[in-house]
Amino acid sequence: MARKRARPGPWARPGWYGWPIGGAVAEGAAIGFVGAAAAATWAGAPPAPGMCWYYTDPSKTQDFWDYCPR
């Protein structure tokens, strides 16, 4: 299930993300990522500019937003 913001207001990168920005795949937290435009159909709009949808299953419909690799 996709994670939703628990409170209103601007998105803030959670402190429990234990990887550097753009490092979720390298750290094993995700198996891949897609850009915001591709993810918008199933994940909705990104919470902030410059974000990608990181997925943990082959359907690419599950998991979390984080900033795109640089």
N, C-alpha and C positions, 0 to 999 in steps of 0.2 A: 504494500500500500504506500502511496506517495505521502511524504511528510508534508504537513501544512504548517503555516506559521501559527504559533500558539497565541500570539498577541498582535494587536494592530500596530502599525507603524512601519518604518523602513526595515528591510531585512538586515540582519547582522549575522556574519559568519559564526556559527556556534563554536564555542571554545573546545568542545569535545571532538571536533574534527582534528584528528591527530596527524594530519599530513599538510604539507605546504600547498598553497594555492596552485591548482592544476595538477596536483600529485596524487589524486585519489586512485588512479589506475596503477601507477607505479607502486603505491603502498598496499595494494590489494583490497582497497575499500570498494572498488568498482571494477567491472570487466570492460567498460568502455564509456564513451560519452558522445553526445550529439549536440549540435548547436541549438540555440533557443528557438529558431524558426522551425526546425524539424520537430522539436519536442512539444511545441505549442499545441498540437492537435490532441495529445493525450495528457500532457502535464500542465497545461495552462500557460499563462504568461510567466516569464521569469520574474523573480522578486526584485531584481536589480539589473541594470545594464552590465554587459560583459560576462554573463553567466551561461553555463552549459548544463545540460541534464546528464548526470552520471547515473548509469544503470548497473544493476547487479544481477539481472537475469536476461536471457536471450530475447525476450519479448521487447526489451527496451522501455517498458512501461512502468517499471518499479524503481524507485528510490529517491534521489535527492538532487537539488540544485547546488552548485558551487561555482566559483569563478573558473573561467576557461583557462587552459594552459597558455602561457605567454610565448 
